Amino acid sequence: MESDWREVSRISLAAQGPSAPPSPVTALSFDNSHELVWMGYGNGRVHSFHSPDMQRYTRYLGHDFSTAPTGGVGGGGGGGLLGLGQDNAVRQFQFNDRGVVSLSAGGLHLSTRRGLCQWNLRHEKMTNLTCMSYTNRGTAELLVGGTQKTLMTVNLDRGQVISEIPTEDEYRVMKRGSRLICCGTESGQVSLLDMNTFQVIKKLPAHAGRIADLDTQNNILLTCGFSPRLHNNMTLDPIVNVFDLRMHRSLPPIPFHAGAAFVRMHPKMSTTGIIVSQTGQFHVVDIANHNAVTLNHANTAQYLTCTDLAPSGEALVFVDAENTAQLWGSPDRIRFTDVATPVEWPDVPAPPPQIEWSDDTPLNSIGIPYYRDPLLSAWPTHLTFTVGKLPPKIDGDILQTMTPADFGGYTKNPRRSKRNQVDTESQDLNPPAPRFLSEKKGKGGGDDKNVESAESAGAAAMAAMIAGGGGLDEKGNRRLFDVPAHYKTVEIKYSRFGVDDFDFEYYNRTEYSGLETHIPNSYSNSLLQLFRFTPLLRNHSLQHTAQACYNDICLLCQMGFLFDMLEKANGLNCQATNFLKTFSSHSQASALGLLEEETSRNAQVALQIQSLARFLLDRITQDDKNLDKNSTIMEEILGTRVMTSIQCFNCGTETVRPGYLYAHDILYPKAQKNLPLPNFSHVLKQSVERENQTRGWCDKCRRYHNLSTRKSIKRIPKVLFLNATATPSLDAKQYWANNAFLPEEIGVIMQEDQFFCYQGEDLKRLVQNKQRVEVYELVGFVAEIRADDERNTHLVSFVNVALSQAENRDQARWHLFNDFSVHPISKDEALDFTPLWKMPSIICFQKKAEQNIIDNSWRNHLDTSVLHMEYFHHERPRNVPTESTYKLLTADEKPTEGTLVALDAEFVALQQEEIEVKADGSREVVRPSRSGLARVSVLRGSGMDEGVPFLDDYIATKEPVVDYLTDYSGIHPGDLDVRLSKHNVIPLKIAYKRLWLLLNLGCIFIGHGLTKDFRTINIHVPKHQVQDTVQLYALKNSQRKLSLRFLAYSVLRIEIQKMTHDSIEDARTALRLYKKFLEYDDAGIFESILSSVQGEGAKCNFKVPSEGVRGVVTPVGKSAGVGSGMGGGGSASSTPQQAPPPKMKWGGLGGAS
């Protein structure tokens, strides 16, 4: 601390109004992120001052509790010694990113730094609060206490009392340390509280009387207090006690003969403390060397009542009994925080201009506001005229083929309309977007009907466009430049209910499910759809998944999970969350530049998808071998066995290397004038047997030379993947512009390591002559769509889904998969590459054989051993104990079709939602919040052990958790850490596989609000395997969804979720509700029971009566009844103005948690 400290500024804190009586300053604190000093008064008002000049910034009334108790002594943030006999006295401040929290005897108040009130909190147990401190949950939770027998934790996001902790001591001052919360008591002791349980770990005797002030930093604790003197009067002790919090022992005290009233630890100097007396004397002391003391004295006429040290350690402020504030520091260098956030100042309105006018001045020349230019309405009539209709838009094909000239340009007239004819009913290539589901469920008037008819007309127009060939003009010719709507990029819009409110059915009315796009690396959707409809790849992926594979980064398993989910969804939208999460965890994927967040916007998406295909095909082959080293199934399906010969031009040395090739690059010969272009089979033969010349290292010559590389084919796979644009060139488009270039079938003959390829009539002739030719049929292809320019591109897939059907495989059924938009198209449209905006990227052929069809025999060979055994994470230390809350299934309890299981899952927030505020002030969700599975519990639904859990898995996550949502999930920091958690934490793949096995064994899942749970888990369960109590207890003629807590109270007459959520308790409650439903339904009284539940809920606003004791919250601008139409459940109902966390299900869109 600098030796040139002196008084920098002094201000008088006068009364807060001309008629207001003077009120003493009772609390004082520096802001931890802004250049502000905050002062609280005995009448409940709060003032703030900016910068060392102490410029007034904010003034508002924070506390006005007429029923608050009297008495008490201020303390806490600014340290107060003034007797607080007034009801509304501010006693302490705390700060976070939302604003300023002030404490009074009867409640808490949160305001923004501009003075806007966020909430006021009162509680019947808040009788005489004096101090507060943040807990281990950061700035989201406060621990408050005082001269009362109850401590309380308060959630600052919701403004609600979370828990009540009884205590034996009465606390005067409270400070949070690195590992403990230090509390000064009335009896002179310091209680050390555990940050998790808030139980007293140790009591340190400090003073004979009460504690006046304390501070802690770096495991050092300083205290000052009172001792009884003559006639039992309390006097400040002439010493400051020092304690070591690591050893819980006292250190040599610091003498201070003036009587220590306040103590502060320097925020930057770990062994430096500041001791202040009521007379203005303060010492800067080295705790390790008491002789190193710097003496200072503040010039004050009255005794000091408050003091505080700035977070930067460069400023010290005092307030005396006359309400005079002094700021001390080094004049040349003084600031309150190291990195200060700029404060927001109000805009100063410009003074109105001086206008000189008389009785003769026209009134229309005086504007409101004043203006100098004439109004448009004052224009003379001869300057106004009617504007005609805008000319029609010029056809895109005309603009693209126009030849520039001096006067503009010219091109051939396509003759699509008569001269001077305007088509008033032209085909709209961009039909209107659908409304949100929540808007459609509302009761609308005529405008809603008009919107619905417009949406229906738009959907019908799109269907008609696709049925008519998509992108054809009036004469049936293909449009070469205008991209039809169903080919363009589709985008998910978000409402306040998130992605669940989007109408996916508008874009997909088929039986084949699409994939959503709001997750990272979703550019792979088109490739995954192509893999799914390749029967051999699909079959072996599911057969592998059904086996005992415990590799948590196995992409082949994740591919099997995804394919099974897409098939069970039967046209409902899905997302590849788990597959893409596993894919992103591979270090090789990042090294190859396959992750979207690590690639530039200018990266060519066609080349990126080809690199992804090579990586996935190689990776899933390795995953198959990791399970069975002797397995060659995937190599036979995907791998082309090749021998690569490398020969040096200088010495002639030839090196031969065996290997596998999973994708072949197509190279296009340069077009020759006056000669027809080669067909597809000829181009493929030349590409497979090509010979390259490169410059490389020769081991014999020991230097770089030109090398010749040639590949000879030894065996061809059952599935052939081809990269159509591995080397982009102008020649490629010339080949693909021919409609008949890509055949539906090709024939391959391997003879003496030579590759021969045939198509069309040549292939038919070979088949008729019964030649040994392998016929491959076209499964589909991934294509690149260039909407506007080279940068605005995306990927779609064209698939012949007939090859994945058990019947009618010979009748082609082509579908377009554009992420979540799926449409049937004609074969001619699928195989037409004449439009310039369409170019294939990856092509897939499969051997044409009877056995290459969809095979579901894997369902009869499921390995269920993981359901009956304990699984431990490979990173978990052996010496960490584990709490067991479940009983594993025995060998006799193998789940079968119809087995009842109760399920509940808890989630944590991995990413907060991103909101964009537009110029008009409206808010649009750019990316919704993203949740991750944290815990899943599965209970037996019948039998002797009904209600006993057999799975209770905590899920390890490698992604950073932004919010544990402890109030709604019961998950605390550290619960998902493999090395520290007291629970058995397992990989996501193992927990998912257990649920997947139960699903495919035919179990019936019972739970509350399972739709949201299944979506976040990324699994699709058919409706006949779900019994959701949200739907069973759905109210008639109401969109309200009853919460599990209210149903338990009204139907079962039990109270759950008293402190937090527990998945086992929630699953068991849902099971009991389901059993009650069966009982009432069998007796024929369920409708009357539900009516009584609705009547009881209407009386108490569908809240459990005991919820009221959790604290009374007064949201700003809203009464307690606002939002009562929502189906909020649990404790969320007391804060209707807040957006629910991901676990909550709000009215109209799923059940309440």
DAJOJO-V177612 format. One record per run of one state. SS is the DSSP state (~ for helix, > for strand, _ for the rest). FROM is the first residue (numbers start at 1). TO is the last residue. Records with the same first field share a line. If there is no record, write none. Layout:
SS=FROM-TO  FROM-TO
This chain:
_=1-5  13-24  31-35  42-44  51-54  62-72  74-79  81-82  84-91  97-98  105-106  112-116  123-128  136-137  147-149  156-159  167-170  177-179  186-188  195-199  206-210  218-219  229-229  233-233  237-238  245-248  256-261  266-271  277-280  287-288  298-303  310-314  321-323  331-332  334-362  366-375  379-380  384-395  401-402  406-407  411-436  442-445  468-471  473-477  479-484  488-494  496-497  502-503  507-507  509-514  516-521  533-534  546-554  570-573  575-576  585-586  592-595  599-604  628-632  639-639  649-653  662-663  666-679  689-690  699-702  716-718  724-729  737-744  752-753  759-759  769-773  787-792  805-813  819-820  826-826  831-837  848-856  861-864  868-890  894-899  912-913  918-922  928-929  941-948  956-962  964-965  970-984  987-987  1001-1003  1008-1009  1018-1022  1033-1042  1053-1062  1084-1085  1100-1104  1111-1111  1116-1129  1135-1151  1153-1153
>=6-12  25-30  36-41  45-50  55-61  73-73  80-80  83-83  92-96  99-104  107-111  117-122  129-135  138-146  150-155  160-166  171-176  180-185  189-194  200-205  211-217  220-228  234-236  239-244  249-255  262-265  272-276  281-286  289-297  304-309  315-320  324-330  333-333  403-405  408-410  472-472  478-478  495-495  498-498  508-508  515-515  574-574  640-648  654-661  664-665  691-698  703-715  719-723  745-751  754-758  774-786  793-800  814-818  821-825  838-847  900-911  914-917  923-927  930-940  949-955  963-963  985-986  1004-1007  1026-1028  1043-1043  1112-1115  1152-1152
~=230-232  363-365  376-378  381-383  396-400  437-441  446-467  485-487  499-501  504-506  522-532  535-545  555-569  577-584  587-591  596-598  605-627  633-638  680-688  730-736  760-768  801-804  827-830  857-860  865-867  891-893  966-969  988-1000  1010-1017  1023-1025  1029-1032  1044-1052  1063-1083  1086-1099  1105-1110  1130-1134
